[in-house]
Amino acid sequence: MSESKYVLYVITLGMLCAFAPMCTDMYLPALPSVMVDFNTSTSLVQISLASSFLGLATGQILIGPISDVYGRLKPLFISLLLFIISSFLCSIADDIYSFIACRVFQGMSASGGIVLTRSIACDRFKGNELTSFMAFLMSINSIAPILAPIIGSTIITFASWRVIFIVLTVWGVLLILSSKCFVKESLAKEHRASSIIQSLSKMKDDIFNLKFMLSSLSLSFVMGGFFSYLAASPFVFEKIYGFTPFEYSLSFGFISILMSCTGFLAGRIAKRIGELKSLYFAFTLLFSAGLMMLVEAVYVPKSFIPVLLTMAIFCSMMCLSQAAGFSLVMECKKGGAGAASGIFGVMHFLAGFIATPLAGIMGEYSMIPLAVSMLVSAVLATVFMKISRSL
């Protein structure tokens, strides 16, 4: 593969891996508008966000084992086609309940890009090379959280929030074309499972693999705190601090830039001090950010800057923990990369599905549930990783 094609290959994988932020972050500035349009509650609107996480979780547990049998490309193209259909259905939903159902479907189809990108990376790389490649992917797909809310806020400034899902429909078409041109099959036939039954059997081995499950659960708790941030931040900045949707998108973009920089540096940090030390360093700062957020939630500073910086620290360390922790998790697997990646992914987004509605449990003017989620997620992540490494 030539250097130019390799660059386009990595960019395409980065875009495929960015399905989660594209499905959520572009939609974030529109949450208050959706609430008004459907004449519904804050919690139901946040459930429309959480429903996408549910779809992203359940889809991965299905697509991962399938890709271990049929390879990575066929499931990828089917997933992208379904994403196009579901995104269009979201744009024409009549009420909040049908919209939530379409979001589940959209999340399930989007999960293919996420789980298959990780599987392709595991097919090609191991150890520190895998950490460095995942960090590079994260630095690329961190551009999506920068651009997505800006695109979303621009759209709802001049048009309906429904146009956001038309844009996602077009994005799905572009990804099919890009994948067709630049992504090649990475799982050779001789390395594939002979049947779905065999693939599911290997998945069962990892489900009962305590070291693998505990380390996956550790990183999932971190994602639970991050998804709470995604759900709560529009209300924190737009309701408590009076931001416009565009101003919110700029603050979100600032945090995303720091996440992208952290992702870019994660591979170098892990190479210098090791994946495990990098992970515990990230956990320490996650815990510190959670404590800071709790203080800010109770006293509510007049300036938004302390809150923004606290969120930036937490989100950046989420990025470092995921890049450093992924190779540690995959070292523990017993089955195929697709199945293991599917389990890893389903735990991430189930954590998001549970944490997201809780972020609004005290209403749109309280930061306390967000702070508690951030703090508890950091504590549990550290505890479960410590237990895993002791086995």
ChimeraX attribute file (.defattr): number of C-alpha atoms within 10 A of each C-alpha:
attribute: neighborCount
match mode: 1-to-1
recipient: residues
	/A:1	8
	/A:2	6
	/A:3	8
	/A:4	8
	/A:5	13
	/A:6	13
	/A:7	13
	/A:8	16
	/A:9	19
	/A:10	18
	/A:11	18
	/A:12	23
	/A:13	26
	/A:14	24
	/A:15	26
	/A:16	29
	/A:17	27
	/A:18	23
	/A:19	24
	/A:20	21
	/A:21	22
	/A:22	22
	/A:23	23
	/A:24	22
	/A:25	25
	/A:26	27
	/A:27	22
	/A:28	28
	/A:29	31
	/A:30	24
	/A:31	20
	/A:32	19
	/A:33	16
	/A:34	22
	/A:35	17
	/A:36	13
	/A:37	13
	/A:38	15
	/A:39	12
	/A:40	13
	/A:41	16
	/A:42	19
	/A:43	21
	/A:44	17
	/A:45	27
	/A:46	25
	/A:47	24
	/A:48	25
	/A:49	28
	/A:50	30
	/A:51	29
	/A:52	28
	/A:53	31
	/A:54	24
	/A:55	25
	/A:56	34
	/A:57	29
	/A:58	22
	/A:59	26
	/A:60	32
	/A:61	26
	/A:62	20
	/A:63	25
	/A:64	32
	/A:65	30
	/A:66	22
	/A:67	28
	/A:68	28
	/A:69	21
	/A:70	18
	/A:71	24
	/A:72	27
	/A:73	19
	/A:74	12
	/A:75	17
	/A:76	24
	/A:77	18
	/A:78	13
	/A:79	22
	/A:80	26
	/A:81	17
	/A:82	18
	/A:83	27
	/A:84	22
	/A:85	16
	/A:86	24
	/A:87	28
	/A:88	21
	/A:89	21
	/A:90	25
	/A:91	20
	/A:92	15
	/A:93	16
	/A:94	11
	/A:95	13
	/A:96	20
	/A:97	15
	/A:98	15
	/A:99	20
	/A:100	22
	/A:101	18
	/A:102	25
	/A:103	28
	/A:104	26
	/A:105	24
	/A:106	29
	/A:107	31
	/A:108	27
	/A:109	30
	/A:110	34
	/A:111	35
	/A:112	31
	/A:113	29
	/A:114	26
	/A:115	33
	/A:116	28
	/A:117	26
	/A:118	24
	/A:119	26
	/A:120	21
	/A:121	19
	/A:122	23
	/A:123	18
	/A:124	12
	/A:125	16
	/A:126	15
	/A:127	14
	/A:128	18
	/A:129	16
	/A:130	23
	/A:131	26
	/A:132	25
	/A:133	21
	/A:134	28
	/A:135	28
	/A:136	22
	/A:137	27
	/A:138	27
	/A:139	25
	/A:140	22
	/A:141	27
	/A:142	28
	/A:143	19
	/A:144	26
	/A:145	25
	/A:146	25
	/A:147	19
	/A:148	24
	/A:149	28
	/A:150	23
	/A:151	19
	/A:152	25
	/A:153	25
	/A:154	18
	/A:155	20
	/A:156	19
	/A:157	14
	/A:158	9
	/A:159	11
	/A:160	14
	/A:161	23
	/A:162	19
	/A:163	18
	/A:164	25
	/A:165	22
	/A:166	18
	/A:167	17
	/A:168	22
	/A:169	22
	/A:170	13
	/A:171	17
	/A:172	23
	/A:173	14
	/A:174	13
	/A:175	19
	/A:176	19
	/A:177	11
	/A:178	18
	/A:179	20
	/A:180	12
	/A:181	13
	/A:182	17
	/A:183	18
	/A:184	12
	/A:185	12
	/A:186	15
	/A:187	22
	/A:188	12
	/A:189	13
	/A:190	7
	/A:191	12
	/A:192	16
	/A:193	21
	/A:194	13
	/A:195	14
	/A:196	15
	/A:197	13
	/A:198	16
	/A:199	23
	/A:200	21
	/A:201	15
	/A:202	19
	/A:203	26
	/A:204	16
	/A:205	15
	/A:206	21
	/A:207	18
	/A:208	10
	/A:209	14
	/A:210	15
	/A:211	22
	/A:212	23
	/A:213	22
	/A:214	21
	/A:215	26
	/A:216	29
	/A:217	23
	/A:218	27
	/A:219	29
	/A:220	25
	/A:221	28
	/A:222	32
	/A:223	28
	/A:224	26
	/A:225	29
	/A:226	25
	/A:227	30
	/A:228	28
	/A:229	23
	/A:230	23
	/A:231	28
	/A:232	25
	/A:233	25
	/A:234	23
	/A:235	25
	/A:236	22
	/A:237	22
	/A:238	19
	/A:239	15
	/A:240	17
	/A:241	16
	/A:242	13
	/A:243	17
	/A:244	16
	/A:245	24
	/A:246	20
	/A:247	16
	/A:248	24
	/A:249	28
	/A:250	17
	/A:251	22
	/A:252	27
	/A:253	21
	/A:254	17
	/A:255	23
	/A:256	24
	/A:257	20
	/A:258	20
	/A:259	28
	/A:260	27
	/A:261	18
	/A:262	23
	/A:263	31
	/A:264	24
	/A:265	17
	/A:266	30
	/A:267	25
	/A:268	15
	/A:269	18
	/A:270	22
	/A:271	15
	/A:272	11
	/A:273	10
	/A:274	14
	/A:275	25
	/A:276	17
	/A:277	14
	/A:278	22
	/A:279	25
	/A:280	18
	/A:281	14
	/A:282	24
	/A:283	26
	/A:284	15
	/A:285	17
	/A:286	31
	/A:287	22
	/A:288	17
	/A:289	25
	/A:290	27
	/A:291	19
	/A:292	19
	/A:293	28
	/A:294	20
	/A:295	16
	/A:296	19
	/A:297	18
	/A:298	12
	/A:299	9
	/A:300	18
	/A:301	13
	/A:302	11
	/A:303	9
	/A:304	17
	/A:305	11
	/A:306	15
	/A:307	22
	/A:308	18
	/A:309	17
	/A:310	19
	/A:311	24
	/A:312	21
	/A:313	19
	/A:314	28
	/A:315	26
	/A:316	22
	/A:317	28
	/A:318	25
	/A:319	28
	/A:320	29
	/A:321	27
	/A:322	24
	/A:323	31
	/A:324	30
	/A:325	23
	/A:326	23
	/A:327	22
	/A:328	22
	/A:329	24
	/A:330	22
	/A:331	12
	/A:332	18
	/A:333	21
	/A:334	17
	/A:335	23
	/A:336	26
	/A:337	25
	/A:338	32
	/A:339	31
	/A:340	32
	/A:341	29
	/A:342	30
	/A:343	27
	/A:344	25
	/A:345	25
	/A:346	26
	/A:347	24
	/A:348	25
	/A:349	29
	/A:350	23
	/A:351	27
	/A:352	30
	/A:353	26
	/A:354	18
	/A:355	26
	/A:356	30
	/A:357	24
	/A:358	19
	/A:359	28
	/A:360	25
	/A:361	14
	/A:362	13
	/A:363	16
	/A:364	20
	/A:365	15
	/A:366	20
	/A:367	26
	/A:368	21
	/A:369	21
	/A:370	30
	/A:371	26
	/A:372	19
	/A:373	25
	/A:374	32
	/A:375	23
	/A:376	18
	/A:377	27
	/A:378	30
	/A:379	18
	/A:380	19
	/A:381	25
	/A:382	23
	/A:383	14
	/A:384	20
	/A:385	24
	/A:386	15
	/A:387	14
	/A:388	20
	/A:389	13
	/A:390	8
	/A:391	8
